[in-house]
Amino acid sequence: MDFFDLHCDTAHRLAEGESLANGNAQVTLDKAREIGRWVQLFAMFVQDNKPGTDSAYEEYCGLIAAASAQIREHGDRIAQCRTMQEMDAALESGRRAAVFSVENGAVLGGRIERLEQLQRDGVRFLTLTWFGENELGGGSSVGGRLTPFGRSVVQELPRYGIVPDISHLSDEGVADVFELYDGPLAATHSNVRSVTGHHRNLTRRQIEEIVRRRGIIGINLYRSFLNGEPSRASRDDVYRHLDAFLSLGAQDTVCFGTDFDGADVPDDIRDISGIPGVYEYLLGRGLSETLLQKVFFENACAFCRRVL
């Protein structure tokens, strides 16, 4: 089976000194050896800026440096990809493909010119907020609309080839993005709120709008987003959320955004080595190989072919 994952926080583990090849992180090259073609979005996750500091941007620079160094060190097995041409070349050579993203627009520190640096670093997706408030707007735990700066960022992202990611954004902020941006967009790691009523999950209206725009949504493996009783979360909850996405017409939209190395995942998944088991479980629940190939790889690949 092939796998395209829209979100992991493994860059933090790399910055702490873990090896991308065979370290203790949930995502390593060795743990993914049973996967065929593999594309991984590595998120540079930062906390919100403390007022008057550049702490988020400084942390971002450290994460980019660590991830880039590990990819260079293991360049015979993985390559950073900025375009679909580079991604195709990496996969055709038998290597893994790495794409960079940013989780939390606090990285910008209120300076829109930093989008140029993100572009130079090869960042292709930007999660606008985290749970709290930053210079762009409010996250899902605090609510609130986009700020004037946030609105400007959303409108400028196409110039820099960066896809807006609405995961973590408040409902009011999502509505603003829908109003301001008419292109395909992503929710890289979000589930279905009607299945698990967590504010981090997407409403029916939001899912239908992303489907209409030919966007992409990644199923998040975090226990609390999968099941209202997190200790009971399992692969069955992945099936429940996938089934709900499919019922809303998302067969060409839904994929995975695991949140590995940033989330407490079910025991029957554990890490990226458990992904083939998820595939076999869903196959056993009656989903077809054709559909699962779309969900596990082709949907995300087709989206990137349209936008990168």
C-alpha positions in Angstrom: 0.0 0.0 0.0 1.0 3.6 -0.6 0.6 6.4 1.9 0.3 10.2 1.7 0.2 11.9 5.2 -0.7 15.5 5.4 0.5 16.2 8.9 3.1 15.1 11.4 5.0 17.0 14.1 8.2 14.9 13.8 10.3 18.0 13.1 10.2 18.7 16.9 11.7 15.2 17.6 14.4 15.8 15.0 15.2 19.2 16.6 15.6 17.3 19.9 18.2 15.0 18.3 16.2 12.1 17.1 17.2 10.3 13.9 14.8 10.4 10.9 16.2 7.0 10.0 15.7 4.9 13.1 15.0 7.1 16.1 12.2 6.8 18.7 9.8 9.2 16.9 6.4 7.9 15.6 7.6 8.7 12.1 10.9 7.2 10.9 12.2 5.8 7.7 12.6 2.4 9.2 9.1 2.3 10.7 7.7 3.1 7.3 9.5 0.3 5.5 6.3 -1.7 4.9 4.8 1.2 3.1 5.1 1.4 -0.7 5.3 5.0 -2.1 5.2 7.5 0.8 4.8 11.2 0.9 5.0 13.0 4.3 4.2 16.6 5.1 6.5 17.7 8.0 4.8 20.5 10.0 7.0 23.1 11.6 4.8 23.6 14.7 5.3 26.6 17.0 3.6 28.0 20.0 1.9 31.4 19.8 4.3 34.4 20.1 4.8 35.9 23.4 3.9 39.6 23.0 6.8 41.7 21.8 9.0 38.7 20.9 10.0 36.7 17.9 10.0 33.4 19.7 7.7 31.6 17.2 9.8 32.6 14.2 13.1 31.7 16.0 11.6 28.3 16.8 10.5 27.8 13.2 14.0 28.5 12.0 15.4 25.8 14.3 12.8 23.3 13.2 13.5 23.9 9.5 17.2 23.6 10.1 16.8 20.3 11.9 14.4 18.7 9.4 16.5 19.9 6.4 19.7 18.5 8.0 18.1 15.1 8.6 16.7 14.9 5.1 20.2 15.8 3.6 21.8 13.2 5.9 19.5 10.5 4.6 19.2 11.8 1.0 19.6 8.3 -0.4 16.2 7.5 1.2 14.2 10.7 1.3 14.1 14.1 -0.6 12.5 17.4 0.2 10.0 18.3 -2.6 8.7 21.7 -3.4 6.9 20.8 -6.7 5.1 17.8 -8.1 8.0 17.3 -10.5 10.3 16.8 -7.6 7.8 14.6 -5.8 7.4 12.4 -8.8 11.2 12.2 -9.3 11.7 11.2 -5.6 9.1 8.4 -5.7 10.2 7.1 -9.1 13.7 6.8 -7.7 12.5 4.7 -4.8 12.9 7.5 -2.2 10.4 9.0 0.2 9.1 12.5 -0.5 9.1 15.2 2.2 7.0 18.4 1.9 7.3 21.2 4.5 4.4 22.9 6.1 3.9 25.4 9.0 1.5 24.9 11.9 0.6 28.3 13.3 0.8 31.6 11.5 2.4 33.0 14.7 5.6 32.2 12.7 5.0 35.4 10.8 5.0 37.6 13.9 2.7 40.0 12.1 5.2 40.5 9.3 3.7 39.5 5.9 7.1 39.8 4.2 8.1 36.6 6.1 5.9 34.7 3.6 8.9 35.1 1.2 11.2 33.3 3.6 8.6 30.5 4.0 8.5 30.2 0.2 12.4 30.0 0.0 12.3 27.3 2.7 9.9 25.2 0.5 6.8 25.6 2.8 3.7 24.7 0.8 0.9 24.7 3.5 0.2 27.1 6.3 -2.1 26.3 9.2 -3.3 29.7 10.1 -3.7 29.4 13.8 -3.2 26.9 16.6 -5.7 26.5 19.5 -5.3 30.1 20.8 -5.1 33.5 19.3 -2.3 34.9 17.1 -1.8 37.9 14.9 -4.0 36.3 12.2 -7.0 35.4 14.3 -8.5 33.0 16.8 -8.1 29.3 17.1 -10.9 26.8 17.7 -10.6 27.0 21.5 -11.0 30.8 21.7 -13.1 31.7 18.6 -13.0 35.0 16.8 -12.7 36.2 13.3 -9.6 36.8 11.2 -7.8 40.1 12.0 -7.1 42.5 9.2 -3.6 41.1 9.1 -5.0 37.6 8.9 -7.2 38.6 6.0 -4.2 40.0 4.2 -2.2 36.8 4.7 -5.0 34.7 3.3 -5.2 36.9 0.2 -1.4 36.9 -0.3 -0.8 33.1 0.1 -1.4 32.3 -3.6 1.4 34.7 -4.6 3.8 32.5 -2.7 2.4 29.1 -3.7 1.3 28.3 -0.2 -2.0 26.5 0.5 -4.2 27.9 3.4 -4.9 25.2 6.0 -8.0 25.7 8.2 -7.3 23.0 10.7 -7.3 24.6 14.2 -9.0 27.7 13.0 -12.2 29.0 14.7 -15.5 28.5 12.9 -15.7 32.3 12.4 -12.2 32.3 11.0 -13.1 29.5 8.6 -16.1 31.4 7.3 -13.7 34.4 6.7 -11.4 32.2 4.7 -14.2 30.9 2.6 -15.2 34.5 1.9 -11.7 35.7 1.0 -10.2 32.8 -0.8 -11.9 31.1 -3.7 -9.4 28.4 -4.5 -8.8 24.8 -3.2 -7.8 24.7 0.4 -6.9 22.1 3.0 -7.9 21.0 6.5 -4.8 18.9 6.9 -5.7 17.1 10.2 -9.3 17.4 11.2 -12.2 15.0 11.7 -16.0 15.1 11.6 -17.7 17.0 14.4 -21.0 15.2 14.1 -19.2 11.9 14.9 -17.0 13.4 17.7 -18.2 16.7 19.0 -14.8 18.3 19.5 -14.3 22.0 18.4 -11.2 20.9 16.5 -13.4 18.8 14.1 -15.2 20.1 11.0 -18.9 20.9 10.7 -21.0 19.4 7.9 -21.1 22.8 6.2 -17.3 23.2 6.3 -16.8 19.7 4.9 -19.3 20.2 2.0 -17.6 23.5 1.1 -14.1 22.0 1.0 -15.5 19.2 -1.2 -17.1 21.7 -3.5 -13.8 23.5 -3.9 -11.9 20.2 -4.6 -9.9 20.7 -1.5 -8.4 18.1 0.9 -9.1 16.9 4.4 -6.9 14.6 6.5 -8.2 12.3 9.1 -6.5 13.0 12.4 -5.5 10.0 14.7 -5.6 12.0 17.9 -7.7 10.0 20.4 -9.8 13.0 21.6 -10.7 13.9 18.0 -11.6 10.3 17.1 -13.8 9.4 20.1 -15.6 11.3 22.8 -14.2 8.8 25.2 -10.5 9.0 24.3 -9.3 5.9 26.1 -11.6 3.9 23.9 -10.3 5.3 20.6 -9.3 2.6 18.0 -9.2 1.9 14.3 -12.9 1.5 14.4 -13.2 5.3 15.0 -11.1 5.9 11.9 -13.7 3.9 10.0 -16.6 5.9 11.6 -15.1 9.2 10.6 -14.2 7.9 7.1 -17.7 6.7 6.7 -19.1 10.1 7.7 -16.8 11.8 5.2 -17.9 9.5 2.5 -21.6 10.1 3.3 -20.9 13.8 2.6 -19.5 13.2 -0.8 -15.9 13.4 0.2 -14.6 10.3 -1.6 -12.2 12.5 -3.7 -11.4 14.7 -0.7 -10.7 12.7 2.4 -7.2 11.3 3.1 -5.0 11.2 6.3 -3.3 13.8 8.4 -2.1 11.5 11.2 -0.7 14.1 13.7 2.0 11.6 14.5 4.6 12.9 17.1 2.0 15.5 18.1 -0.8 13.3 19.3 -1.7 10.4 21.6 -3.0 7.9 19.0 -4.9 4.6 19.6 -2.9 1.6 20.8 -3.9 -0.4 17.8 -2.1 2.1 15.5 0.9 3.4 17.7 3.0 5.0 14.9 3.5 4.9 11.2 4.3 1.2 11.3 0.6 0.7 12.2 -0.7 2.3 9.0 -0.7 -0.9 6.9 -2.8 -2.4 9.7 -5.3 0.4 9.4 -5.5 -0.3 5.7 -6.2 -4.0 6.2 -8.7 -3.2 8.9 -10.7 -0.9 6.6 -10.5 -3.5 3.8 -12.0 -6.0 6.2 -14.8 -3.6 7.0 -15.9 -3.9 3.3 -14.2 -0.8 1.8 -12.8 -1.5 -1.7 -9.1 -1.4 -2.6 -9.9 1.3 -5.2 -11.5 3.5 -2.6 -8.7 2.9 0.0 -6.0 3.7 -2.5 -7.7 7.1 -3.1 -8.0 7.7 0.7 -4.5 6.6 1.6 -2.6 8.2 -1.4 -4.3 9.3 -4.6 -6.6 12.0 -3.2 -3.8 13.9 -1.6 -1.5 13.3 -4.6 -4.2 14.6 -7.0 -4.7 17.7 -4.9 -1.0 18.5 -4.8 -0.8 17.9 -8.6 -3.5 20.6 -9.0 -1.9 23.2 -6.6 1.8 22.7 -6.2 
